[in-house]
Amino acid sequence: MRRALSTLAGLMGLVLVGGCAGEAAETAPVPGAGLPQAQLGLPRPAAECPAVEPAADGPARQVRGMWISSVYGGDWPGDPKAPVEKKKASYRAMLDSAKAKNLNTVFMQIRPAGDAFHPSSHEPWSVWLTGTPGKDPGWNPLKFLIDEAHARDLEFHAWFNPYRVGEDNDRAKLAPTSPARENPSWAVKYGKYLWYDPGLPQVQDLANKAVMEVVEKYDIDGVHFDDYFYPYPSDGDFPDEGTYKKYGRDFANKGDWRRDNVNKLVERLSTGIKEAKPWVKFGISPFGIWRNKGNHPEGSDTNGLDSYAQIYGDTRKWVKEGWLDYVLPQLYWAIGDPRADYATLVAWWSDLVKGTGVQLLIGQAGYRMGESSFATKADQLSRHLTLNRRYPEVRGDVFFSAADYVGDKKGFVSALLRDHYRTPALIPPSEGGERPAAPAGLEASRADGGVKLSWKGEATSYAVYRSDGEGEECAAVKASELLTTTRGTSIVDTTARAGKAYTYRVTALDRTHAESGPSRASVLAP
């Protein structure tokens, strides 16, 4: 871990001081950690400095994330037979790069196909960890993945696929303890793959248990589904006629019944997650078109696959019912695309979330950079983010996939850093938070390699701001002056120049990203 943080320091010009979350023992999160002060019975501060001012050059708060896929080894862990230390090192390096490139969230695929990246009471170990379905890797990858993200103050959203079983339709290749093998009627062959039948109550129960086990046992920040519900059409109609006859008698057609099956799982998880841990967010990343206007008057002016009718995901209902904390449509088209114009879809989704309390994030297709039908210039996705600024409902962007973002495919990340991501950003606050007490006792001192900062506080994380010159002891900070964030109470700012005066301030954040007023400043004379 020390080596990982040294790498991070070299990339960011910052050094974290003190213990590291990745070295902690495998214990459950401390009850109440990061909860609002009032819920913990802690005293409120008598007075605080003014709150944060918005940045002059862009949104003060936005999610900046990347998807880390694991199916087929994906972005991580790569070769399943590689040594564990090599896998760990590659993940650390990926997160170091994400932090250095000013991201604040990762979406890690931990249930790619009816399996698990942790010791589970319900499903077998994933084949992508060892190369053998059901084989114990001898360590707990999920805990490691979470701890390393939090050590860099990156939010960790656990990404589940609710119904995919295997990347091969041969049931005999599944782990012997796979529920799909022990209960053959639960899964069906469709195309090249095996899929759980979403119409079966047992399958809905299994998906719910798989998610809630992680929510209850691990310190995640979010539960995330992608766009796979019923599979994309590829081999005729999905073979669930027998299930429909048994359970769908109250529905006029199979489509309405299928959508209801998915709706039940979404609503059930929405309730269960909030009852277990109110601060854990629940979000879904659907296919970018709900319905085309040609099929429904409230659809978008597009001509693409209709997710409502073809994969049975009624995203609009999930938003209107408030079952989600965020919706993250995959808008994988270019501005001006004749089938599905990015500009048209951003406007449609922005209008959908207005007044709902559901945050809108946009899924960006980094993987398509260089395709003649999408983007031949490095600034294509930068132009997307510029357009997003017209819509205050857009609260951030997530890029697929991690390898493309970390690798700066065709220069698109360099363009983002130049045009949009010059400084870090805090994550937008979610509902239910309360401003924590401001940090106390901030001290800044010259040290070998930079300026050492330390403070006192009991919050989940902290935002460190730096301004040039000798400022006032108590004054507002500007979001554009955000230097970094951390879950510790000390850093070393190695970007500080010797002989130059600086003013530092720190704010505290709770699990919902509610932010305190700034601490009293620590002024460092030249």
Stockholm file with secondary structure:
# STOCKHOLM 1.0

chainA/1-526         MRRALSTLAGLMGLVLVGGCAGEAAETAPVPGAGLPQAQLGLPRPAAECPAVEPAADGPARQVRGMWISSVYGGDWPGDPKAPVEKKKASYRAMLDSAKAKNLNTVFMQIRPAGDAFHPSSHEPWSVWLTGTPGKDPGWNPLKFLIDEAHARDLEFHAWFNPYRVGEDNDRAKLAPTSPARENPSWAVKYGKYLWYDPGLPQVQDLANKAVMEVVEKYDIDGVHFDDYFYPYPSDGDFPDEGTYKKYGRDFANKGDWRRDNVNKLVERLSTGIKEAKPWVKFGISPFGIWRNKGNHPEGSDTNGLDSYAQIYGDTRKWVKEGWLDYVLPQLYWAIGDPRADYATLVAWWSDLVKGTGVQLLIGQAGYRMGESSFATKADQLSRHLTLNRRYPEVRGDVFFSAADYVGDKKGFVSALLRDHYRTPALIPPSEGGERPAAPAGLEASRADGGVKLSWKGEATSYAVYRSDGEGEECAAVKASELLTTTRGTSIVDTTARAGKAYTYRVTALDRTHAESGPSRASVLAP
#=GR chainA/1-526 SS CHHHHHHHHHHHSEEECSCCGGGSCSCCCCTTTTCCHHHHTCCCCSCCCCCCBCCTTSCSBCEEEEEECCGGGTTTTCSTTSCHHHHHHHHHHHHHHHHHTTCCEEEEEEESSSCBSSCCSSSCBCHHHHSSTTCCCSSCHHHHHHHHHHHTTCEEEEEECSSEEESSSCGGGSCTTCHHHHSGGGEEEETTEEEECTTSHHHHHHHHHHHHHHHHHSCCSEEEECSCSSCCSSSSSCSCHHHHHHHCTTSSSHHHHHHHHHHHHHHHHHHHHHHHCTTCEEEECCBSCSCBTTTCTTSBSCCSCCHHHHTCCCHHHHHHTTCCSEECCBCCSCTTCSSSCHHHHHHHHHHHHTTTCCEEEEEECGGGBTCTTTBSSTTHHHHHHHHHTTCTTEEEEEESCHHHHHTTGGGHHHHHHHHTCSSCCBCCCCTTCCCCCCCEEEEEEEETTEEEEEEECCSSEEEEEEEESCCCSSCCCBGGGEEEEESSSEEEETTCCTTCCEEEEEEEECTTCCBCCCCCCEEECC
#=GC SS_cons         CHHHHHHHHHHHSEEECSCCGGGSCSCCCCTTTTCCHHHHTCCCCSCCCCCCBCCTTSCSBCEEEEEECCGGGTTTTCSTTSCHHHHHHHHHHHHHHHHHTTCCEEEEEEESSSCBSSCCSSSCBCHHHHSSTTCCCSSCHHHHHHHHHHHTTCEEEEEECSSEEESSSCGGGSCTTCHHHHSGGGEEEETTEEEECTTSHHHHHHHHHHHHHHHHHSCCSEEEECSCSSCCSSSSSCSCHHHHHHHCTTSSSHHHHHHHHHHHHHHHHHHHHHHHCTTCEEEECCBSCSCBTTTCTTSBSCCSCCHHHHTCCCHHHHHHTTCCSEECCBCCSCTTCSSSCHHHHHHHHHHHHTTTCCEEEEEECGGGBTCTTTBSSTTHHHHHHHHHTTCTTEEEEEESCHHHHHTTGGGHHHHHHHHTCSSCCBCCCCTTCCCCCCCEEEEEEEETTEEEEEEECCSSEEEEEEEESCCCSSCCCBGGGEEEEESSSEEEETTCCTTCCEEEEEEEECTTCCBCCCCCCEEECC
//
